[in-house]
Amino acid sequence: MTDTIHEAFDGAGHAVVDLFAGPGGLDVAATWLGLPVHGIEWDANANATRRNAGLDTSEGDVRDHGPARFPGATILTGGPPCQTFTVAGSGSGRAALTELRGLVGRMAEQEDVSASLTMLEDERSGLVLEPLRWILEALREEHPFEAVVLEQVQAALPVWRAMEPVLAAVGYDVECAVLRTEEFGVPQTRRRAVLLANRVRPPQMPTPTHQRYRRGVPRLSAGSDPQPWVSMGDVLSRPEPFEVISNYGTGGDPSLRGRRRSSEPAATVTGKVSRNRIVNARGEFLSRFTEKEAGILQTFPANYPWASAGWAQQVGNAVPPRLGAHLLAGALGHSLDPAVLDAEASRPWVIPRREAVDLDAVERSQVVIGVS
């Protein structure tokens, strides 16, 4: 077995530009894989965390940038804001799905749809189309991205499906699916709509490595294949078993608040994670999750340097780095050895010891070297 994930996965010649980069979920994943990454993020609190973590960042609105500024990037990633698509959110994004799919077609015809996007009930819903703008602009500039990784809540899958034939028509192989994070070793049940695309070789949608969580179904024994799900108790250093009572209920109904025991994966970590109540077996209230604990449930390193302002929203909005590593590898047509990923993910976070990534100066490369 190799000692580090870098020895098992070599993304030589590749660099990532990450749209809506948040506090750094994809950055952590890319760093594990040895891929240089530059993030674009507008939120001040998330950018404070990114500065703490030493991440290369353009602070501002993705809509004010474009691929011409990053000709060295070979991989485009993006997790657009999900609030308008979530059950707990306004739902305006879900209501706009038909209109958004229509806008995808108009963008494929090289039509400027910016005026139409401003007419949406919630302008944030239109941000889900920003990655497509970047992809099409890069193609027109004759510096296409080799690989693409997009992720959102599962309600956004119809938008990814609408993009699939558009990307196929311009030379990409595309895969779309809804993935469950606990099936990739994340101690949390979280469903994400994923699009992987590649112009050089077919992408490989990650194959689950861990057991799917189902209430009432026993946990598999250690050493099984797939591996047993990872529980909250496995990763959090709390002195006694506990139960988490969610801040909001199933379908947004407060009367149906979910409950999870520490022997189970957490429910989806959201921006309300700091409000979840935690009790012991005697029903006594325990301390609520800290930013460190919430970050661990998202598979960030335990020592990740969260900025305290708005930490719950930062953590809830982030891509789980462990899932992100699988997605990046899959976009390049490879899979990851979970044991090697375990070893890398267990290491403390260290500010990357390299010069800030200058994607303007990195020559594009079509070299793909990875897991054989």
Residue pairs with C-beta under 8 A, 6 or more apart in sequence:
1 337
1 339
1 340
2 8
2 340
3 343
4 340
4 343
4 344
5 32
5 33
5 34
5 325
5 336
5 340
5 341
5 343
5 344
6 33
6 34
8 336
8 337
8 340
8 371
9 33
9 34
9 329
9 334
9 336
9 370
9 371
10 34
10 369
10 370
11 33
11 34
11 35
11 328
11 332
11 368
11 369
11 370
12 365
12 367
12 369
13 74
13 365
13 366
13 367
13 368
13 369
14 35
14 74
14 75
14 146
14 147
14 332
14 365
14 367
14 368
15 35
15 36
15 37
15 38
15 72
15 73
15 74
15 75
15 357
15 359
15 362
16 26
16 30
16 35
16 36
16 37
16 38
16 73
16 74
16 75
16 76
16 77
16 328
17 37
17 38
17 39
17 40
17 67
17 70
17 73
17 75
17 76
17 77
17 359
18 26
18 27
18 30
18 37
18 38
18 39
18 40
18 77
18 78
19 40
19 62
19 76
19 77
19 78
19 79
19 80
19 130
19 131
19 134
20 40
20 41
20 62
20 78
20 79
20 80
20 81
20 127
20 130
21 27
21 39
21 40
21 41
21 46
21 50
21 55
21 57
22 39
22 41
22 43
22 46
22 79
22 314
22 317
22 318
22 319
23 46
23 49
23 50
23 53
23 306
23 314
23 315
23 317
23 318
24 39
24 49
24 50
24 53
24 55
24 300
24 304
24 318
25 79
25 298
25 300
25 318
25 319
25 320
25 321
25 324
26 37
26 39
26 77
26 79
26 149
26 319
26 321
26 324
26 328
27 37
27 39
27 50
27 53
27 55
28 300
28 301
28 304
28 321
28 324
28 349
29 319
29 321
29 322
29 323
29 324
29 325
29 327
29 328
30 36
30 37
30 324
30 328
31 37
31 352
32 321
32 325
32 341
32 344
32 345
33 325
33 328
33 329
35 75
35 328
36 56
36 354
36 357
36 359
36 362
37 55
37 56
37 357
38 56
38 57
38 58
38 70
38 73
38 357
38 359
39 50
39 55
39 56
39 57
39 58
40 57
40 58
40 60
40 62
40 65
41 47
41 50
41 57
41 58
41 59
42 59
42 60
42 61
42 62
43 310
43 314
44 309
45 307
45 309
45 310
45 311
45 313
45 314
46 307
46 310
46 314
46 317
47 57
47 59
48 307
48 309
49 304
49 305
49 306
49 307
49 311
49 314
50 57
51 57
51 307
52 305
52 306
52 307
53 304
53 305
53 349
53 351
54 351
54 352
55 352
56 356
56 357
58 65
62 78
62 127
62 130
63 127
63 130
66 133
66 134
66 137
67 73
67 76
67 134
67 137
67 138
67 141
67 143
67 145
68 137
68 141
69 360
70 359
70 360
71 143
71 359
71 360
71 362
71 364
72 358
72 359
72 360
72 361
72 362
72 363
72 364
73 145
73 359
73 362
74 145
74 146
74 147
74 364
74 365
75 145
75 146
75 147
75 148
75 149
75 328
75 331
75 332
76 131
76 134
76 135
76 138
76 145
76 147
76 148
76 149
77 148
77 149
77 150
77 324
77 327
77 328
78 130
78 131
78 134
78 149
78 150
78 151
79 150
79 151
79 152
79 319
80 127
80 128
80 130
80 131
80 150
80 152
80 156
81 124
81 127
81 317
82 89
82 93
82 152
82 153
82 156
82 317
83 89
83 90
83 93
83 124
84 90
84 91
84 92
84 93
84 94
84 96
84 122
84 124
84 125
85 93
85 94
85 125
85 128
85 152
85 153
85 155
85 156
86 153
86 155
86 270
87 155
87 251
87 252
88 248
88 252
88 270
88 272
90 122
92 120
92 121
92 122
92 125
93 100
93 122
93 124
93 125
93 128
93 155
93 156
94 155
95 121
96 120
96 121
96 122
96 125
97 155
97 158
97 159
99 116
99 120
100 125
100 126
100 128
100 129
100 159
100 162
101 158
101 159
101 162
103 113
103 116
103 117
103 126
103 129
104 129
104 132
104 159
104 162
104 163
104 166
105 162
105 166
106 113
106 116
107 113
107 129
107 132
107 133
107 136
107 166
108 136
108 166
108 169
110 136
110 140
113 129
117 123
117 126
117 129
118 126
120 126
128 152
128 156
128 159
129 159
131 148
131 150
132 163
132 166
134 145
135 144
135 145
135 148
135 167
136 170
138 144
138 145
139 170
143 364
144 170
144 171
144 199
145 199
146 198
146 199
146 200
146 366
146 368
147 196
147 197
147 198
147 199
147 200
147 203
147 331
147 332
148 167
148 172
148 195
148 196
148 197
148 198
148 331
149 194
149 195
149 196
149 324
149 327
149 328
149 331
150 160
150 163
150 194
150 195
151 192
151 193
151 194
151 195
151 319
151 323
151 327
152 159
152 160
152 192
152 193
153 191
153 192
153 193
154 178
154 191
154 192
154 193
155 193
156 193
157 176
157 178
157 193
160 176
160 193
160 194
160 195
161 176
163 174
163 195
164 174
164 176
164 195
167 174
167 197
168 174
171 199
172 197
172 198
172 199
173 197
173 198
173 199
173 201
173 202
173 203
174 195
174 196
174 197
174 203
175 195
175 196
175 197
175 202
175 203
175 204
175 205
175 330
176 193
176 194
176 195
176 196
177 193
177 194
177 205
178 191
178 192
178 193
178 194
179 191
179 192
179 194
179 205
179 206
179 323
180 189
180 190
180 191
180 208
180 212
180 213
181 188
181 189
181 190
181 191
181 192
181 320
181 322
181 323
182 188
182 189
182 190
182 210
182 211
182 212
182 213
182 229
182 230
182 265
183 208
183 209
183 210
183 211
183 212
183 226
184 206
184 208
184 209
184 210
184 322
184 323
184 326
185 209
185 210
185 227
185 230
185 299
185 322
185 338
185 341
185 342
186 230
186 265
186 297
186 298
186 299
186 320
186 322
186 323
187 229
187 230
187 231
187 232
187 234
187 235
187 265
187 266
187 296
187 297
187 299
188 265
188 266
188 267
188 268
188 269
188 297
188 298
188 320
189 213
189 265
189 266
189 267
189 268
190 268
190 269
190 320
191 268
192 323
194 205
194 327
196 203
196 204
196 205
196 327
196 330
196 331
197 203
197 331
198 331
198 332
198 333
200 366
200 368
201 332
201 333
201 368
202 333
203 330
203 331
203 332
203 333
204 329
204 330
204 333
204 334
204 335
205 330
206 326
206 327
206 329
206 330
206 335
206 336
207 335
208 226
209 226
209 227
209 338
210 226
210 227
210 228
210 229
210 230
210 338
211 219
211 220
211 224
211 226
211 227
211 228
211 229
212 229
213 229
213 264
213 265
219 228
219 229
219 231
219 263
220 226
220 227
220 228
220 229
221 228
222 228
227 338
229 264
229 265
230 265
231 262
231 263
231 264
231 265
232 242
232 244
232 260
232 262
232 263
232 264
232 265
232 266
232 297
233 241
233 242
233 262
233 263
235 296
235 297
236 262
236 293
236 296
236 297
238 262
238 286
240 280
240 281
241 261
241 262
241 263
241 280
241 281
242 261
242 262
242 278
242 279
242 280
242 286
243 259
243 260
243 261
243 262
243 278
243 279
243 280
243 281
244 259
244 260
244 262
244 266
244 267
244 276
244 277
244 278
245 257
245 258
245 259
245 276
245 277
245 278
245 279
246 257
246 258
246 259
246 260
246 267
246 276
247 257
247 270
247 272
247 273
247 275
247 276
247 277
248 254
248 257
248 272
249 255
249 256
249 257
249 258
250 256
250 258
258 267
260 266
260 267
266 297
269 294
269 297
269 298
269 315
269 316
270 316
271 312
271 313
271 315
271 316
271 317
272 312
272 316
273 289
273 294
273 297
273 312
273 315
273 316
274 288
274 289
274 294
274 311
274 312
275 288
275 312
276 288
276 289
277 285
277 288
278 285
278 286
278 287
278 288
278 289
279 285
279 286
280 286
289 297
291 306
291 308
291 311
291 312
291 315
292 302
292 304
292 306
294 311
294 312
294 315
294 316
295 301
295 302
295 304
295 306
295 315
296 302
298 315
298 318
298 320
298 321
299 320
299 321
299 322
299 323
299 345
300 315
300 318
300 321
300 349
301 345
301 347
301 348
301 349
302 348
303 348
303 349
304 349
305 349
306 314
306 315
307 314
321 345
322 341
322 345
325 336
325 341
325 345
326 335
326 336
326 341
329 335
329 336
329 370
329 371
332 368
332 370
333 368
333 370
334 370
334 371
335 371
336 371
337 371
